[in-house]
């Protein structure tokens, strides 16, 4: 799940990021960001998660993230990106966003449990809101349906999916099946068994059993994945 959300973060390689709340979500995101080459400071009010992550992150600190003064003393104001991963304590999450806003952090991400939580966070200064449980539930539903083998939806209604090539594309080039014109999606790439991945080009021919990487508006990607008849 952490990989799903780190793919949404528009951070440049090497950017320093502060992750507040080192529970299951925050810890996993912090670890993934470290693996992607970022310097990460992890902050949690409890000693146990701080001790757990001390040797894995650039810095791990036990502190009260709801205090702007404490955060300023820790140098959080120097970070360009902050991720609030606090779960189960709405007040602490929102007060942390307020503290980060007071420090004028230019890019604040918040994990929200409900739409109401997300709306309040945005009103008091959060720039981005993610809903891990809801987003993952939708992703799993797509996978269980059998229409998609992998699926990522971004917060602007855009999705990328890996799907079995629908029959409408079989034995045809992408130009002949006119996927973009008929379905409003783009075939980014094609993967055939025992062959290397190839970029989708007008002359690329799709065979039964091929896997397609498709991008486009979420509803159109879903419709294309569900299509099974030839045009």
N, C-alpha and C positions, 0 to 999 in steps of 0.2 A: 504494500500500500504506500509506503514511503516513497518508492521510486515513482509511483504514479503522480504524487504531488510535487516532488522535486523537479519533475519535467515541466511543471507549470511555472516555476520560478525563473524569471528573466534576469538571472544574475550572470555577470561576466566571470570567467574563470579567475579564481584568486580573490574574489570579493570576500570581505569579512562579513559574517552574519552572526547575529545574536539570536539564540533560540531560547525562549522562556517557557519553562515547563518541560521537564525531562521524563515525562511518563512514556507510555508505549508509543504514542504518536510523535511527540517532540523528540524523544531519544532516537527513534528510527530516522526521522528527518535529519537530525543533526549528524548522525552517523553517515547517512547517504551524502550529505553535503561535504563532509570531510573526504569521502571517497572521490568526490567530483573535484577536489582540489581547493576547496574553500577553507579559510580559517574560521573556526566556529567557537564562540563563547556560549556555553550552556549555563543557564541560571535556573535554580529551583529553590523553593523555600524550605524543602526538606533535605536533610543530610544524606539520606540513603541513596537517592538517585545521583546526587552530586558525586558521592564516593564511587558509585558504579561507573560513571562516565569520566572520571578524573583523568584516567590514562588514555582515553580514546579521543578526547576533544582537545582543541588548542588550549582552552581554559574551561574550567567548570567551577562555578561559584554558588555557594549557598547564600541567598539574599532575598529580601522582600521586594519583589518586582513592582508592587503597587506604589512604592515610594519613589517619586521622581528624584529626590535628593540622593537616595541610595544608588539609583541607576546612574545618575550623573557622576557620582564618586567612583563608580566602577568603569567609567569611560564609555558607557553605552551610547552616549550622545555622538561618539565618533563613528558609529556604525551606519552604513548606508541602508542596511536591510535588517529587519527584525521580524521574527516569527513567534507569535504567541500561541503556544500549544497547550495551554492550561485546560484541563478537562474536569468537569464536575463542580467547578466553583465559578459561577457566572460573575459574581461580584469581583473576584480577583482578576478574572480575564478582562473585564471592562475597565477596571481601575488601572491595570497594566497598560492597556491601550491609551488611556488618558495620560499616564506617565510618559509613554513613548511620544505621544503627540506634543506634550510639553517640552520634550527634548528635541522636537522638530526632526524626528527620524523621517527621512524622505520616502521610505518604502516599508509599510507595515502590513504584515499578513496575519490573519487571525483564524484559528480553528474555531468554528461555531457548531454548537449542537442543535440549534433550532434556527428557523428563519428569523425569529424575533431577536435572538442573540446576534445574528449577523447584521440585521438592520441597525440595531443600536450601536454595534461596533463601528459600522461605517459612518454613522452620524457623528461619532465622537473622534473620528480621525483615522480609522483603518482604511487602507487603500485596496486591500483584497481580502475576500472571505472565502474559506474553503469549508466544505461540509463532508468530512471523511466518511462517516457512516452512510449518509444518503448517496454520495457519489459512488462509493464502493458497492453499495447495494444495487444501484442501477447497472454498474459494470458487470457484476456477477449475474444479474438477470439476463443481460445480453449474452453472456457466455453460456449460461444454462440453456437458453433457448436454442442453442446450436447454430444460430445464424452467424455468429462471430466467434473467432478464435482468440481475439484480443481486442480491447476497446479502450480508448482514452477520449474523454470529452473535456473541452476547455470551457472557461466561464463565459465565452462570447458566442455559445451555440455552435461551435465548430468541433468536429470529431475526426479522429483517425482510427481506422479499424483494419484488422487482418481478417480476411474472410476467404472461404472457399469460392472459387470463381463461379458466379451464377451461370446457368445454362445459356443465357442471352449472349454471353461473351465467347462461348466455346467455338473453337475452330475459326475464329475471326480475328483480324487485327483490331487494335483499339480504334483505328480510324473507321473500320467497317462497322463495328458494333456501336460506335458513336455514343459511348457511355456518358461523356460530359453533356452532350446535347440532350439525350433522352432522360438522364437521371440527375444531372446537375452535380456530379461528383467527379473527382480526378483520380485515375489509377496511377498512383505514385510509383509502384513497383510490382514486379511479378517474381514469384519464387516457385521454381519447378523442382520436383524431387530429384536429388542427386546433381543439381546444377546450381551455379552461383546465382545470387540475386541479380536481377536486371531492372534498370529503370524503365518505367512505362513510357514508350514512345509510340507515335501514331502507327508505325509499322510492326509493333510487337504483337505477336499472335498468342492468343490465350488458348490453352488446352484444358480438357476436363482434368480435374485434380490439381490444377495450379492454385497457388495461394496469391491473393491480391492484397496489396496495401492501398487502401482507399482513403481519401480525405475529402471533406466538404461539410456543408451544413448538417447538423446532427440528424434531422428528420430524413434528409435525402440519403445519407449514408445508410440509415436503418432500412429505408425503402429499397435501396439497391441490394443490400444484403439479403432481403427477403424475396427478391425477384427470382422467379424460376422458369419463366416462360420466354420463349424467343419472341422478338419483335418482328 
